[in-house]
Amino acid sequence: MTRYFEYGEAEIAHLKNRDPKLGKVIERVGIIRREITPDPFEALISSIISQQISNKAAETVWNRFILQVEEVTPSRIAATPVETIQKCGMSSRKANYIKGIAEAAISGKIHFDQLHTLPDAEIIRQLTSLPGVGVWTAEMLLIFSLCRPNVLSFNDLAIRRGLMTLYRLNTLTREQWKEYYKRYSPYASVASLYLWEVAHENETGG
């Protein structure tokens, strides 16, 4: 069953009240349904596979990967040779990142089943200790796996484009970004959904 990032009237009312410009976007666009991957281990593996390739290519590689490992679990990945993973259509570096994530789960370096109990900053700290996992990847996992409500990624180019488009800015400093983050909190993740939409519309002329 497909699951989505859930939000409702409370989040929408807060954002409209705090930011009329974003409020107009919310009224025009309506509820945005973005799929989530509830299992953070699977979500992280999928994210590694998707890095720096198109969505279509990522889907093809993912499907081949699933055929090989059958189940996206640490033990199944650990039992699959790195060469087999690479043959799914990825670089040896990515294949080794995936093996490393599985090893971190098996060794107990990262307890993926307990991530939901940790604060956002600690999750980012733990995940970015893994080779191949940057801050942006960890932030996306916070939203699209753990459904954390208050994430606004400065590391996301489309988020920055969305902010610059909405507020007619030529540049966006980290200090400016912090002000918007404070404005949207505690529902910055919902604001992120709409800022992505603004960036997409601007890019496509929609």
N, C-alpha and C positions, 0 to 999 in steps of 0.2 A: 504494500500500500504506500503510495506516494505521500510524503509528509512535507509540510511547508512551514516557513518561519511565520509564527503566529503573532498577531498584534490586533488591537481593536480600538474602540472609541476613546479609551483613556489616553493611549499614546497619541492618537490623532488630535484630540482636544488639547493636549499639552503642547504639541508642536505648533499647532495653529495659533495658540495663545502667545507662545514665545516668539514666533516668527511668521508674520503675515505673508512674506514673500514665499516661504516654503509652504505655508497654508494654502496658497492659491494653486501651487503644484499638486498638493494632496487632493484638493477638491477636483481638479481637472483629471487627474490620473486614476483616482480611486484606490481601492485596496490592491496591493501588489502581491502576487503569489510567487514566492521563490522557494524552490525545492531545498530541502535539507537532507543531510546524511547523518542520522542520529548517532551512529557508531563512530567515535572520534578516530579510532585506529584506521578504519576503512576510509574515512574522510581525508585523513592525512596522506594515505597511499594514493588516493585518487588525485589529490592536489599535486603531489610530486609528478605523477604521470602527465598531468595537464599543463605543467609549467612550460612556457615558451612555445607552445604549439596551438593550432586552431582547435576550436571546440569539436569539429568533425574528426580531425586527426586523433584527438584525445579519446573520443568515443570508440574509434577503431582499435586503438592500442589497449584501452580498458577492456573491451570485449575479448580480445586475444588473451589478455592477462587472466581474465576470469576463467577462460577455457583451460589455461595451464594450471592455475592454483586451485580451481573449483570453489574455494571458499577464501575470503580475504581475512585470514587470521594469522597471527604471528607464527604459529607452528607450521601452517601450510606454506607460508612464504619461506620460512627457514629451511624447509625440506626441498624447496625448488632451487636448482642450481642457478647462479647468477647469469650464466650464459643463456639459459632457457628464458629467463625474465627479459633479458636484453633482446632476444629474438622476437619478442612481442612487438617490437618497433620502437625501442628507446635506446638512448646512449648507455654505454657501460657505466657512466657516472650516475645516471638516474637509477639504473638497476642496483648499483651498490648502495645508493641512498635508501632504496626500498628495503634491501636486506638489512641495512643498519637500523632502520626503524623497527623491523621485526625483532632484531636482536636486543634492542633497547627495551622492548616490551617483555621479552622472555626473561631477560636478566633482572628485570625489576627497576631498571634505571628510570623508566617512565611507566607509571601505573595508569594506563589509558582508561580503565574502568573507574578510576577515582578522580579523573580530571574535573568532573562536574562539581566536586566538592571544594575546589580551589578558587581563589580570586583570579581575575583576568590576568593581572600582572605576573602572577606565579606560573600560570599556564603558559604564557608567552616565554617566560624565562626558561622553563623546562623544555618546551618544544624547540626553541632556538638553540638549545645545546646540541641538537641533532644535526649532523651534516646534511645540507640541502634544504634545511628549514629556516627561512628568514622570518622577520617580524610580520611582514604582510601575510605570509602563509598562515602563521599562527593566528593573526587577527581574523582572517577569513574563516578559520576553523571555529573561532569563538562565536561567530555569527551563524554560520551555515551547518554547524554540527551541534554545538552546545547551546545555541539560541540565546546567547548573552545579549541583553537589551541595550547596552550602552557603549557600542564600539563605533568610532569614527576614525578611519585609517588615514593618517597623513601620508602613509606610504602608498596609497592607492591613487594612481594618476587620474582615474575617472572621477573619484571623489573630489580631488582638487579641481578638476575641470568643471565639475558640477557646481562647486562653490563659486568659482570665478565667473561662470556664466550667470548664475542666479543673482550674484551681487555686483556684476559688471566690474570685476577686478582684473587688472593686467597681470598682477602677480599675487601669490598667496604665501605669506610668511608663516612660520610655525606659530608665532604669537597670534596672528589673525585666526589661524585654525583653532587654537586653544579657546579663543573667544566664542567661536561657533560651537565648539564642543560643549562649552559650559551652557550655552543657550539651549542646546538640544537635550542635554542630560536631564533625567536619566534614561532617555529613549533615543540616544544617538544612532543606534543600529537601524531604527525605523527611518530616521532622517537619511541615513546612508542609502537605503533602498530608493528613496526619491531623488537623491543627488545623482545616483547612477542613471536614473531615468532622464534627468535633466541633461546629463552629459551625452547620453545616447541620442536624445532628440536633437541636440545641438550638432552632433556629428552627422546624423542622417538627414537633418533638415526637417525633422518631424515636428 
